[in-house]
Amino acid sequence: MEHGKPGESKIDRRKFVGAAAALGIAPQIAPQLRAAEAPAKDVTRTLANYLVKARYEDLPAPVRKEAQRTLLNWAGCAIGGSRHETVDIAVAALAPFSGPGQASVLGRKEKLDVLHASLMNGISSHIFDYDDTHLRTIIHPAGPVASAILAYAEYKPVSGRDFLNALVLGIETECRIGNAVWPNHYDIGWHITGTAGVFGAAAAVGKLMGLNQQQMVWALGLAASQPVGLREMFGSMTKSFHPGRAAQNGFTAALLAAKNYTSSDQGIEATRGWANTVSTVQHFSEITGKLGQTYEISINTYKPFACGIVIHPTLDACIQLRNENKLTGDQIQSVNLKVHPLVLELTGKKTPQTGLEGKFSIYYAAAIALMQGAAGERQFTDKLAKDPAVMALRDKISAAADSTIRPEQVRVVVTTKDGRKLEKYVQDAIGSVKKPMTDAALEAKFTDLADGVIPAAKARKVMDLCWGVEKLASAGEIAKAGAA
C-alpha cells in the first residue's frame, strides 16, 4: 500500500532514504542528492523494442516463480475484496453501461466487457490495501497489470506461458518507470500505482496482442496521456479506483495502438512528456538500463497485514508482545512507539472513523494488534474503528519519530497497569525481502480472503491454477474458476 497523506510534520528528505531500506538492498537516494542525468533520447522506443522482443524462454526460473506468487497473491486479494461496498457501488453504477459479458469479475457473478472487468478487478484487488508492494517505489504492481491481462485472456485465449511473460513485462515496465521519477513524483502528490501502473497494463496487454515496435511505442504514449491517482484520496474508496482505472486505461491504450492510433514517439521522455510533467526529477537510465538482465518482480513483496507497509513493523512487534505476555487491552496503561519519521508523516491519523482510515493510523493499528493479535482485513472495519474499547487503547498509544530507526524497524514499550515494562524491537518485519512470506503463508492468506466469498474447493482450484499457470493452455481458466 502506498503511504497516506502527509501529516502535520514536515520531513527533511535528506534524513532518510525512504521505504526502500525495507528491501534489504541499497536504498534509493533522496531526490535532491541524486545527480541529474543528461537529456534522454529514445527511452520510449528502447523500452518498446525490448517489450516486443522479450520471450518467456528468457525469464530466469526464480523470476517465473515470483510471478506465480504475485499472481496468487493478487487473485486472493481480488476475490477477497470483491464483496466490499466499494465494488458493489462500482458495479451498480457502471454495469448498466457495460458491453457484452466478455470477462469475469473475480468473486462475483457478473460478467462485463473486458474494459469494465479490468476496472472492477483492479478496484477489488486494492480495496483492502493487502496487495503486493514493490517497496522501492511503493507501487502495487499486480493490480493494474493482472486485472487487465486476465480480462484479455478470458476474452481471447492465451497460453499460460504467454500470460506469465506478459505479467512480468508489465510489472517490469511500471516499476522501471516508477523508479525513474521516485520519490519526487510521489512527494508531489501522485498515487504512483495508478500513474505508473497504466504503462504496465498497456505493455502487458500490448504484448499479448502481438503489437509491433511502433504500435508498442504508441501504446506507451497513449498510456502516458492517462495518468490517474492522487494521494489526497487515500483513506477513501477512490484510492482503489486508481489501479482499476490504470488497468482499464492501459488496456484501452493497447487496443487503440493495435489499430494504429498514433501518439508521440517520446511519450515518456519528451520535454513535455509524462516524466517531465509529473515529476521534478527524471532518471531515465532506470527505465532502459540492464533491460532483460534484472527484473523488478524479483523484489516484489507481499503483505501479511492489511494496511500501510510502514505500519508493519509495529504490528509485528505488538502481536509478538501480546502473544508472549498473554496481554489483554484492559491490562495496558500506555504504549510508546519509536518509529522512523516516515511513519508519522504517512500514517499519523490519530482518530480514524472508518476501517479504511484505520489503515493509515499507526495508533489504531497498534491498538487492534494488541487487542486481537492479528491485523488482517477483519481488523480494519468501520465497526472496530468506532469500538469504545479499541478507541480507549488507541488513545493510550504515543509515537515518536526517531531518525536512527529505519523504516523496517520499530521499538515498542508497553507499560502495564501493574507496573511491568514490556519491550520489543523488530529489526526486519514479516513480509520484507529479508523475511518474506512463504508459499504456505500466501496460501493461508488467500484462503482467509476467499472464505465466505467462494467455496473452499474453488479457492483451492484457483490457487492450483496460479501455481501451475505456465502449463495452462488458456490462462483465462483462472478467471472462470475465480468467479462466483
C-alpha positions as CSV (number, residue, x, y, z in Angstrom):
1,M,0.0,0.0,0.0
2,E,1.2,3.4,-0.8
3,H,1.6,5.6,2.2
4,G,-1.0,8.0,3.4
5,K,-1.4,11.8,3.2
6,P,1.3,13.8,4.8
7,G,0.8,14.6,8.5
8,E,1.5,17.8,10.3
9,S,5.3,17.3,10.5
10,K,7.4,18.2,7.5
11,I,10.2,15.6,6.9
12,D,13.6,16.5,5.7
13,R,14.1,14.1,2.8
14,R,17.8,14.2,3.3
15,K,17.5,12.5,6.7
16,F,16.1,9.2,5.3
17,V,16.2,7.2,2.1
18,G,12.6,6.2,2.1
19,A,10.9,2.9,2.4
20,A,13.4,1.3,0.0
21,A,15.5,0.4,3.1
22,A,12.9,-2.2,3.9
23,L,14.1,-4.1,0.8
24,G,17.4,-5.1,2.3
25,I,19.2,-3.7,-0.7
26,A,20.9,-0.4,-1.5
27,P,18.4,2.3,-0.8
28,Q,17.1,4.9,-3.3
29,I,18.8,8.2,-2.7
30,A,16.7,11.2,-1.9
31,P,15.9,13.3,-5.0
32,Q,17.9,16.4,-4.2
33,L,21.0,14.2,-3.6
34,R,20.8,12.4,-7.0
35,A,22.9,13.7,-9.8
36,A,20.9,15.0,-12.8
37,E,21.1,12.9,-16.0
38,A,21.7,14.2,-19.5
39,P,18.6,14.8,-21.6
40,A,17.1,11.4,-22.6
41,K,16.5,10.2,-26.1
42,D,14.6,7.2,-27.4
43,V,13.6,6.0,-24.0
44,T,10.1,5.0,-25.1
45,R,11.3,3.3,-28.3
46,T,14.1,1.4,-26.4
47,L,11.6,0.1,-23.9
48,A,9.1,-0.8,-26.6
49,N,11.7,-2.6,-28.6
50,Y,12.6,-4.7,-25.5
51,L,8.9,-5.5,-24.8
52,V,8.2,-6.7,-28.3
53,K,11.3,-9.0,-28.4
54,A,11.2,-10.3,-24.8
55,R,10.4,-14.0,-24.7
56,Y,9.1,-16.3,-22.0
57,E,12.1,-18.6,-22.5
58,D,14.4,-15.7,-21.5
59,L,12.8,-15.5,-18.0
60,P,15.0,-17.0,-15.2
61,A,13.3,-19.7,-13.2
62,P,13.3,-17.5,-10.0
63,V,11.5,-14.7,-11.9
64,R,8.9,-17.1,-13.1
65,K,8.4,-18.4,-9.6
66,E,8.0,-14.9,-8.2
67,A,5.4,-14.2,-10.9
68,Q,3.4,-17.2,-9.8
69,R,3.5,-15.9,-6.2
70,T,2.5,-12.4,-7.4
71,L,-0.4,-13.8,-9.4
72,L,-1.7,-15.9,-6.5
73,N,-1.5,-13.0,-4.0
74,W,-3.3,-10.7,-6.5
75,A,-6.1,-13.2,-7.1
76,G,-6.6,-13.7,-3.4
77,C,-6.9,-10.0,-2.8
78,A,-9.3,-9.5,-5.7
79,I,-11.5,-12.3,-4.6
80,G,-11.4,-11.2,-1.0
81,G,-12.3,-7.6,-1.9
82,S,-15.0,-8.4,-4.4
83,R,-17.9,-8.1,-2.0
84,H,-16.8,-4.9,-0.4
85,E,-19.2,-2.0,-0.5
86,T,-16.8,-0.1,-2.8
87,V,-17.1,-2.8,-5.5
88,D,-20.9,-3.1,-5.0
89,I,-21.2,0.6,-5.7
90,A,-18.9,0.5,-8.7
91,V,-20.7,-2.5,-10.3
92,A,-24.1,-1.0,-9.7
93,A,-23.0,2.4,-11.2
94,L,-21.3,1.1,-14.3
95,A,-22.6,-2.4,-15.2
96,P,-25.7,-0.9,-17.0
97,F,-23.2,0.8,-19.4
98,S,-21.0,-2.3,-19.9
99,G,-20.9,-4.0,-23.3
100,P,-21.2,-7.8,-23.7
101,G,-20.2,-10.1,-20.8
102,Q,-16.7,-10.9,-22.0
103,A,-14.8,-11.3,-18.8
104,S,-15.4,-12.2,-15.1
105,V,-15.2,-10.1,-12.0
106,L,-13.4,-12.4,-9.6
107,G,-15.6,-13.4,-6.6
108,R,-18.8,-12.2,-8.2
109,K,-21.4,-13.5,-10.7
110,E,-21.3,-10.5,-13.0
111,K,-19.5,-10.7,-16.4
112,L,-18.7,-7.4,-18.0
113,D,-16.9,-6.2,-21.1
114,V,-13.1,-6.5,-20.8
115,L,-12.5,-2.9,-20.0
116,H,-15.1,-2.8,-17.2
117,A,-13.9,-6.1,-15.9
118,S,-10.4,-4.8,-15.7
119,L,-11.6,-1.8,-13.8
120,M,-13.6,-3.9,-11.3
121,N,-10.9,-6.4,-10.6
122,G,-8.4,-3.6,-10.1
123,I,-10.7,-2.0,-7.6
124,S,-11.4,-5.2,-5.7
125,S,-7.7,-6.2,-5.6
126,H,-6.7,-3.0,-3.9
127,I,-9.6,-2.0,-1.6
128,F,-8.2,-3.9,1.3
129,D,-4.7,-2.4,0.8
130,Y,-3.5,-6.0,1.2
131,D,-1.9,-6.4,-2.3
132,D,1.8,-6.8,-3.3
133,T,4.2,-3.9,-2.9
134,H,7.4,-3.0,-4.8
135,L,9.0,-1.4,-1.8
136,R,11.4,0.8,-3.7
137,T,8.6,2.8,-5.2
138,I,5.6,1.7,-3.1
139,I,3.9,0.6,-6.3
140,H,1.4,-2.2,-6.1
141,P,2.5,-3.9,-9.3
142,A,-0.1,-6.7,-9.9
143,G,-3.3,-4.6,-9.7
144,P,-3.1,-2.7,-12.9
145,V,-1.4,-5.4,-14.9
146,A,-3.1,-8.7,-13.8
147,S,-6.5,-7.1,-13.8
148,A,-6.0,-6.1,-17.5
149,I,-4.4,-9.3,-18.8
150,L,-6.7,-11.7,-17.1
151,A,-9.7,-10.0,-18.7
152,Y,-8.0,-10.2,-22.0
153,A,-7.1,-13.8,-21.5
154,E,-10.7,-14.8,-20.8
155,Y,-11.9,-12.9,-23.9
156,K,-9.2,-14.2,-26.2
157,P,-7.4,-17.3,-25.0
158,V,-3.7,-17.0,-24.5
159,S,-1.3,-19.7,-23.1
160,G,-0.2,-19.6,-19.5
161,R,3.4,-19.1,-20.6
162,D,2.5,-16.0,-22.7
163,F,0.3,-14.8,-19.8
164,L,3.1,-15.1,-17.3
165,N,5.6,-13.4,-19.6
166,A,3.2,-10.5,-20.1
167,L,2.7,-10.2,-16.3
168,V,6.5,-10.0,-15.8
169,L,6.9,-7.5,-18.6
170,G,4.0,-5.3,-17.4
171,I,5.4,-5.2,-13.9
172,E,8.9,-4.5,-15.2
173,T,7.6,-1.6,-17.2
174,E,5.6,0.1,-14.5
175,C,8.3,-0.4,-11.8
176,R,11.1,0.9,-14.0
177,I,9.1,3.9,-15.0
178,G,8.3,4.4,-11.3
179,N,12.0,4.1,-10.4
180,A,12.8,6.9,-12.8
181,V,10.6,9.5,-11.0
182,W,10.6,8.2,-7.4
183,P,10.3,9.8,-4.9
184,N,9.7,13.3,-6.3
185,H,6.7,12.2,-8.2
186,Y,5.1,10.6,-5.1
187,D,6.1,13.6,-2.9
188,I,4.2,16.0,-5.2
189,G,1.1,14.1,-4.5
190,W,0.6,11.5,-7.3
191,H,-0.5,7.9,-6.4
192,I,2.2,6.1,-8.3
193,T,0.3,2.8,-8.6
194,G,-2.1,4.5,-10.9
195,T,0.2,6.8,-12.7
196,A,2.9,4.2,-13.4
197,G,0.5,1.2,-13.5
198,V,-1.1,2.4,-16.7
199,F,2.2,1.8,-18.5
200,G,2.3,-1.8,-17.1
201,A,-1.2,-2.6,-18.3
202,A,-0.5,-1.1,-21.7
203,A,2.7,-3.0,-22.1
204,A,1.3,-6.4,-20.9
205,V,-1.9,-6.3,-23.0
206,G,0.1,-5.0,-26.0
207,K,2.4,-7.9,-25.6
208,L,-0.4,-10.4,-25.6
209,M,-1.9,-8.7,-28.7
210,G,1.3,-9.0,-30.5
211,L,1.9,-5.3,-31.1
212,N,4.9,-4.4,-33.3
213,Q,7.5,-2.0,-32.1
214,Q,5.8,1.1,-33.5
215,Q,2.5,0.1,-32.1
216,M,4.0,-0.5,-28.7
217,V,5.6,2.9,-28.8
218,W,2.1,4.3,-29.5
219,A,0.6,2.2,-26.7
220,L,3.1,3.6,-24.2
221,G,2.4,7.1,-25.5
222,L,-1.3,6.7,-25.0
223,A,-0.6,5.4,-21.5
224,A,1.5,8.5,-20.8
225,S,-1.6,10.6,-21.6
226,Q,-3.7,8.9,-19.0
227,P,-2.1,9.2,-15.5
228,V,-4.6,8.6,-12.7
229,G,-4.3,8.9,-9.0
230,L,-3.9,11.5,-6.2
231,R,-2.6,10.7,-2.7
232,E,-5.3,13.1,-1.4
233,M,-7.7,10.2,-2.0
234,F,-6.1,7.8,0.5
235,G,-8.4,6.6,3.1
236,S,-11.4,6.8,0.7
237,M,-12.9,4.4,-1.9
238,T,-11.2,6.4,-4.6
239,K,-7.8,5.1,-3.7
240,S,-8.8,1.6,-5.1
241,F,-10.2,3.2,-8.2
242,H,-6.7,4.2,-9.2
243,P,-5.3,0.7,-10.0
244,G,-8.6,-0.2,-11.6
245,R,-8.6,2.7,-13.9
246,A,-4.9,2.2,-14.7
247,A,-5.8,-1.3,-15.8
248,Q,-8.7,-0.1,-17.9
249,N,-6.7,2.8,-19.4
250,G,-3.7,0.7,-20.2
251,F,-5.9,-1.9,-21.9
252,T,-7.6,0.9,-23.9
253,A,-4.1,2.2,-24.9
254,A,-3.2,-1.2,-26.3
255,L,-6.4,-1.6,-28.2
256,L,-6.1,1.8,-29.8
257,A,-2.4,1.2,-30.7
258,A,-3.3,-2.1,-32.3
259,K,-5.4,-0.2,-34.8
260,N,-2.5,2.2,-35.5
261,Y,-3.9,5.1,-33.4
262,T,-0.8,7.2,-33.1
263,S,0.8,9.1,-30.3
264,S,4.1,10.9,-29.8
265,D,7.1,8.6,-30.2
266,Q,8.6,10.1,-27.0
267,G,5.6,10.0,-24.7
268,I,7.7,9.2,-21.6
269,E,10.9,11.3,-22.1
270,A,9.9,14.3,-24.2
271,T,10.3,17.8,-22.7
272,R,6.5,18.0,-22.3
273,G,6.1,14.2,-21.9
274,W,5.0,12.2,-18.9
275,A,8.1,12.2,-16.8
276,N,8.9,15.8,-17.1
277,T,5.3,16.8,-16.5
278,V,4.6,14.7,-13.4
279,S,8.0,14.9,-11.6
280,T,10.7,17.4,-10.8
281,V,13.5,14.9,-11.4
282,Q,13.8,12.2,-14.0
283,H,16.3,9.3,-14.1
284,F,15.7,7.6,-17.5
285,S,18.5,5.1,-17.1
286,E,16.3,3.4,-14.6
287,I,14.0,2.6,-17.5
288,T,16.5,1.5,-20.1
289,G,19.4,0.2,-18.1
290,K,20.0,-3.6,-17.9
291,L,16.8,-4.5,-19.7
292,G,16.4,-8.2,-19.7
293,Q,19.2,-8.6,-17.1
294,T,17.4,-7.6,-13.9
295,Y,13.8,-7.9,-13.0
296,E,11.8,-5.7,-10.6
297,I,9.4,-8.5,-9.8
298,S,12.3,-10.2,-8.0
299,I,12.0,-7.7,-5.2
300,N,8.2,-7.7,-5.0
301,T,6.8,-8.3,-1.5
302,Y,3.5,-9.5,-0.1
303,K,1.7,-8.1,2.9
304,P,0.9,-10.2,6.0
305,F,-1.1,-7.2,7.3
306,A,-3.9,-5.3,5.6
307,C,-2.6,-1.8,5.9
308,G,0.2,0.7,5.2
309,I,3.6,-1.0,4.8
310,V,5.3,1.4,7.2
311,I,3.0,0.2,10.0
312,H,4.0,-3.5,9.6
313,P,7.0,-3.4,12.0
314,T,4.8,-2.0,14.7
315,L,2.1,-4.7,14.0
316,D,4.7,-7.4,14.1
317,A,6.1,-6.2,17.4
318,C,2.7,-5.6,19.1
319,I,1.4,-9.1,18.1
320,Q,4.6,-10.7,19.5
321,L,4.2,-8.8,22.7
322,R,0.6,-9.7,23.1
323,N,1.2,-13.4,22.4
324,E,4.3,-13.7,24.5
325,N,2.8,-12.0,27.6
326,K,-0.9,-13.0,27.1
327,L,-1.8,-9.3,27.2
328,T,-5.4,-8.0,27.1
329,G,-6.3,-4.4,26.3
330,D,-7.5,-3.7,29.8
331,Q,-4.1,-4.6,31.3
332,I,-2.3,-1.8,29.4
333,Q,-1.5,1.6,30.9
334,S,0.4,3.0,28.0
335,V,2.2,2.1,24.8
336,N,5.2,4.1,23.4
337,L,6.4,3.6,19.9
338,K,9.7,4.8,18.4
339,V,9.4,4.8,14.6
340,H,11.0,6.1,11.5
341,P,9.9,9.7,10.8
342,L,8.1,8.5,7.6
343,V,5.6,6.5,9.7
344,L,4.2,9.6,11.4
345,E,4.2,11.6,8.1
346,L,2.2,8.9,6.3
347,T,0.2,7.1,8.9
348,G,-0.3,9.7,11.6
349,K,-4.1,9.7,11.7
350,K,-5.0,9.8,15.4
351,T,-8.7,9.4,15.4
352,P,-9.8,7.3,12.3
353,Q,-13.5,7.0,11.9
354,T,-13.6,4.2,9.3
355,G,-11.8,1.0,8.6
356,L,-10.2,2.5,5.5
357,E,-8.9,5.4,7.6
358,G,-7.6,2.9,10.2
359,K,-5.2,1.6,7.6
360,F,-3.5,4.9,7.8
361,S,-3.3,5.2,11.6
362,I,-0.3,3.8,13.5
363,Y,-2.3,4.3,16.7
364,Y,-5.4,2.3,15.6
365,A,-3.2,-0.4,14.1
366,A,-1.1,-0.9,17.2
367,A,-4.3,-1.0,19.4
368,I,-6.0,-3.6,17.3
369,A,-2.9,-5.7,17.1
370,L,-2.5,-5.7,20.9
371,M,-6.2,-6.5,21.4
372,Q,-6.7,-9.1,18.7
373,G,-3.3,-10.4,17.9
374,A,-4.0,-10.0,14.2
375,A,-4.1,-7.3,11.5
376,G,-6.0,-8.8,8.6
377,E,-8.9,-7.3,6.8
378,R,-11.3,-8.3,9.7
379,Q,-9.4,-6.0,11.9
380,F,-9.9,-2.9,9.7
381,T,-13.7,-2.5,9.8
382,D,-15.9,0.6,10.5
383,K,-17.3,-1.2,13.5
384,L,-13.9,-1.8,15.2
385,A,-12.8,1.7,14.3
386,K,-15.6,3.1,16.5
387,D,-15.4,0.4,19.2
388,P,-15.1,2.1,22.6
389,A,-12.5,-0.4,23.9
390,V,-10.4,-0.1,20.8
391,M,-10.6,3.7,20.9
392,A,-9.7,3.7,24.6
393,L,-6.5,1.7,23.9
394,R,-5.8,3.7,20.8
395,D,-5.7,6.9,22.9
396,K,-3.1,5.4,25.2
397,I,-0.6,5.0,22.4
398,S,2.0,7.6,21.6
399,A,4.6,7.5,18.8
400,A,7.8,9.4,18.5
401,A,9.9,9.9,15.4
402,D,13.5,8.6,15.7
403,S,15.9,9.2,12.8
404,T,18.1,6.2,14.0
405,I,15.2,3.9,13.4
406,R,14.9,2.5,9.8
407,P,11.6,2.1,8.0
408,E,11.6,-1.6,8.5
409,Q,12.3,-1.3,12.3
410,V,10.4,-0.3,15.4
411,R,10.9,-0.2,19.2
412,V,7.7,-0.7,21.3
413,V,7.4,-0.3,25.0
414,V,4.2,-1.4,26.7
415,T,3.6,-0.4,30.3
416,T,1.0,-2.4,32.1
417,K,-1.2,-1.3,34.9
418,D,0.7,-3.4,37.4
419,G,3.9,-1.6,36.5
420,R,5.6,-4.0,34.1
421,K,7.5,-2.6,31.1
422,L,7.4,-5.0,28.2
423,E,9.7,-4.1,25.3
424,K,10.1,-5.4,21.7
425,Y,12.5,-4.4,19.0
426,V,11.8,-5.5,15.4
427,Q,14.8,-5.5,13.1
428,D,13.1,-6.8,9.9
429,A,9.3,-7.0,9.7
430,I,7.5,-10.1,8.5
431,G,6.8,-9.6,4.7
432,S,10.0,-7.7,4.0
433,V,12.6,-9.0,1.4
434,K,14.7,-10.3,4.3
435,K,11.7,-12.1,6.0
436,P,9.4,-12.9,3.0
437,M,6.1,-14.6,3.3
438,T,6.4,-18.3,2.5
439,D,4.3,-20.0,-0.2
440,A,2.3,-21.6,2.6
441,A,1.7,-18.2,4.2
442,L,0.5,-16.9,0.9
443,E,-1.9,-19.8,0.6
444,A,-3.2,-19.2,4.1
445,K,-3.7,-15.5,3.3
446,F,-5.6,-16.5,0.1
447,T,-7.8,-19.0,1.9
448,D,-8.7,-16.4,4.6
449,L,-9.5,-13.8,2.0
450,A,-11.6,-16.2,-0.1
451,D,-13.5,-17.6,2.9
452,G,-17.2,-16.7,2.6
453,V,-16.8,-15.4,-0.9
454,I,-16.2,-18.6,-2.9
455,P,-16.4,-22.2,-1.8
456,A,-13.2,-23.8,-0.4
457,A,-12.9,-26.2,-3.3
458,K,-13.0,-23.3,-5.8
459,A,-10.4,-21.4,-3.8
460,R,-8.1,-24.4,-3.9
461,K,-8.6,-24.7,-7.6
462,V,-7.7,-21.1,-8.2
463,M,-4.5,-21.4,-6.2
464,D,-3.5,-24.5,-8.1
465,L,-4.1,-22.8,-11.4
466,C,-2.0,-19.9,-10.3
467,W,0.9,-22.1,-9.2
468,G,0.6,-24.1,-12.5
469,V,-0.2,-21.2,-14.8
470,E,2.7,-22.0,-17.1
471,K,1.1,-25.3,-18.0
472,L,-2.3,-23.9,-18.9
473,A,-3.5,-23.9,-22.5
474,S,-5.7,-20.9,-21.6
475,A,-4.9,-18.6,-18.7
476,G,-8.5,-17.5,-18.8
477,E,-9.3,-20.6,-16.8
478,I,-8.1,-18.7,-13.7
479,A,-10.8,-16.1,-14.2
480,K,-13.5,-18.6,-14.8
481,A,-12.5,-20.6,-11.7
482,G,-12.4,-17.5,-9.5
483,A,-15.8,-16.2,-10.4
484,A,-18.7,-16.8,-8.0
